[in-house]
Amino acid sequence: MKQPVQHYQKILVDLIVVPFLWAGLYDKTLLDIHQSNVTLIGQGRVVITGSDEAGYMLPCVENGRTCLKKSINTTVYDVFMGGQYLLPARFPDKTFPMTSNEDWKESFIGANGTIRIHDIQQNFPELSDGYYVGIHGGFKTDQNTNLSSWYSITLPIKGIDKQGSICVNAEKASSGFLGKYGRGNGLGYIIGAKAVLDVPGEWYSDGKEVILIPPRGKNGNYELRTRLYGAVIAGNRVRLENIRFKGATALVEGDDVSFVKCLFEYISPFRHVPNVDSINKRGQSLASCWGEPGNGTAGVFVKGDRFVSKNCRFSKSWWCGMTIRGNNALVENCLFEDINWMAKRSAGLFSWGNGNLVRHCTLRNLGGAGIEGGNAAWVGQYAKDNIWEYNYIENVCQLITDQGFFYVNHQTGLKRKANSIWRYNIGKGARGPAKGNWTGPSVGYYIDNSSSGYQVYNNIVIDANEAIRYNDTEDGCKAGRDIWFYNNTFYKCDSIKYASWNKSGKSKRDAEIMLINNLAILEERLDFFERKKELRWRNNFQSQFVSVVINPEKMNFSPTTNMLKFGGIPVMGQSISYIGAVDPKRGMWRYGVDESLLPEF
């Protein structure tokens, strides 16, 4: 039997050990744990939600549609019906999965932030309570520039002008790159405007009332998400086990906190966060691109040290899955999926702290990167002494490019070397968005802007625009150093990129890169490029050219306990006793998550 909520709130304060929570739905509960040495184990199906039942809703008519409405006096972040997630009102109406842009219309975004979408004035004359979210052109000032899909931009809509263009408030944009960078053909949609509330299963709220169109052919009670957090943990040595959080995230400030067999579903809602930092007006905003715990965009946010997440699910988020800024964390046998619907500079997992270990995890169906190791310039932190191993990453960069299975960026070799290792990982599918005139890479393993101190070895890359990429952006003492790519297998990838450039355009190509004993298996030819010029070993690479085999169709690198069977003869010799992603003496490794150990939805 479900116990009164107040009973548990009091226990969490008064007792050191809490044996369990009874099975049930806790819809007015925040696990606000300031006490240390707390263990809380769910018995049966325990669900903590940030939503409240809407209760009776009045029938009404909006935009010619039969609707339901309820007066409120709070922000509504998400709406559910009988557990089913309902979409905020939007145009075009969403018919594909959230990590697909197949519903986005082509648009033109001008330097002043005016946006053209076909027949928008005729269909929706009033949009000033909504937002435009889109990916737009960049870099060149002419109107025919290609799309630059590093991340989406979100802008409040002010109205529609006489020419039928959407007028936006560029000063309240969630990211930069308007001005001369804001010209080009893009993809985008309108969200949150009452005028686009027009199909079953959509909802709208202005903080004073919520209006929804019931899903066709379905009935049930409606729940309104009015809280961001289901758990705020400030105490040390706290353990949560077998607890499901739906429409609720968690904030971890204490040390030695553990989540075991927990589930987080619908983690971060859609939020427009204006870019208020003047230094980022033409760039990327920390709050809006990487997520902040204060506005609920960072996913599960971990500030404390020695955090453990084991056998957990993180799924369905407009922003991040989990952000770890503490040190010496362990993330093991966890699943991250269906994350970054906002198309921001977000990842399934941000591992930014020092000494973190991420292993046997699966990250799949993501709008951006799989795991990101930080960004020294924009977020002021990058991962050091990290090990990421035995992970499986699939179908990343589906909404934005210039990221990959793994990504890190610390701008200059003058900073402390990361001394991090990426090994025994398998990534499949990094091709970027499938619609629009896109530019920018989708990469397997991506080390950006003269980052230093990485060993990337015994990994497999399957079906990526670029198998690996390293950008050398600084010269002399600032150049990247101690970068090793060795014993990797690249299968059906188009190229390997080593871009060498700096602000003056006079790069010396003096990064210390070692590309040794890698195996390329491809249908045609794998090219090495430096700014569209073929890069050969003599360009200060200090390594051998990648080895390519004949008859790649005979190559078998699938996960098995058997030894790797070679097909063909290596073109180049190798300095290590084996080639590719598998050591024949050890056989193949177990990679990715064991889903039988995870909580069910």
GIWOGI-V363209 format. One record per backbone hydrogen bond with DSSP energy under -0.5 kcal/mol. NH is the residue of the N-H (numbers start at 1). CO is the residue of the C=O. Records with the same first field share a line. If there is no record, write none. Layout:
NH=CO ; CO
//
This chain:
7=4
8=4 ; 5
9=5
10=6
11=7
12=8
13=9
14=10
15=11
18=39
19=17
21=41
24=45
26=24 ; 47
27=25
31=230
32=30
33=31 ; 232
34=32
37=236
38=237
40=239
42=241
43=21
44=42
46=44
47=24 ; 45
48=244
49=26 ; 47
50=246
52=224
54=222
58=69
60=67
62=65
65=62
67=60 ; 65
68=212
69=58
70=210
72=208
74=207
77=75 ; 225
78=225
79=86
80=223
81=84
82=221
84=81
86=79
87=201
89=203
90=196
91=190
100=97
104=101
105=188
107=186
108=116
109=184
110=108 ; 114
113=110
115=166
116=108
117=115 ; 164
120=117
123=119
124=120
127=125
130=127
131=191
132=155
133=131 ; 189
134=153
135=187
136=148
138=146
140=138
145=142
147=437
148=136
149=147 ; 439
150=148
152=343
153=134
155=132
157=130
158=167
159=167
161=165
164=161
166=115
167=159
169=156
170=168
172=169
173=170
174=154
176=283
179=111
181=178
182=179
184=109
185=145
186=107
187=135
188=105
189=133
190=91
191=131
192=89
196=193
197=194
198=196
201=213
202=199
203=87
204=211
206=209
210=70
211=204
212=68
213=202
214=212
218=215
223=80
224=52
225=78 ; 223
226=50 ; 224
227=50
230=249
231=249
232=31
233=251
234=33 ; 232
235=33
237=255
239=38
240=258
241=40
242=260
244=46
245=263
246=48 ; 244
247=245 ; 265
248=265
249=228
251=231
252=301
253=233 ; 251
254=233
256=305
258=238
259=308
260=240 ; 258
261=310
263=243
264=313
265=245
266=315
267=315 ; 316
273=271
274=272
275=173
276=274
278=276
280=277
281=278
283=280
289=285
290=285 ; 286
291=286
295=292
296=293
297=292
298=292
300=321
301=250 ; 299
302=300 ; 323
303=252 ; 301
304=252
306=327
308=257
309=330
310=259
311=332
313=262
314=335
315=264
316=337 ; 338
317=338
318=268
320=297
321=347
322=348
323=300
324=350
325=302 ; 323
326=302
328=354
330=307
331=357
332=309 ; 330
333=359
335=312
336=362
337=314
338=364 ; 365
339=365
340=317 ; 319
341=317
342=318
343=340
346=344
348=369 ; 370
349=370
350=322
351=349 ; 372
352=324 ; 350
353=324
355=384
356=353
357=329
358=387
359=331 ; 357
360=389
362=334
363=392
364=336
365=394
366=395
367=339
369=346
370=404
371=405
372=349
373=407
375=381
376=409
379=375
380=375
381=375
383=373
385=418
387=356
388=421
389=358 ; 387
390=423
392=361
393=426
394=363
395=428
396=429
397=368
398=366
399=367
400=367
401=149
402=441
403=441
405=443 ; 444
406=444
407=371
408=446
409=374
410=448
412=410
413=478
415=412
418=452
420=453
421=386
422=455
423=388 ; 421
424=457
426=391
427=460
428=393
429=462
430=463
432=396
438=436
439=147
443=403
444=466
445=467
446=406 ; 444
447=445 ; 469
448=408 ; 446
450=471
451=448
453=481
454=482
455=420
456=454 ; 484
457=422 ; 455
458=486
460=425
461=489
462=427
463=491
465=430 ; 442
466=442
467=495
469=445
470=497
471=447
472=470 ; 499
473=471
478=475
479=476
483=512
484=454 ; 482
485=514
486=456 ; 484
487=516
489=459
490=519
491=461 ; 489
492=521
494=464
495=465
496=527
497=468
498=496 ; 529
499=470
501=472 ; 499
505=502
512=480
513=511
514=483
515=513
516=485 ; 514
519=488
520=518 ; 547
521=490 ; 519
522=520
527=494 ; 525
529=496
530=533
533=530
535=528
536=534
539=536
540=538
541=537
542=537
547=518
549=520
554=551
555=552
556=565
557=555
560=558
565=556
566=564
568=566
571=548
580=517
584=582
586=583
587=583
588=560
591=589
592=390
595=593
597=594
598=595
//
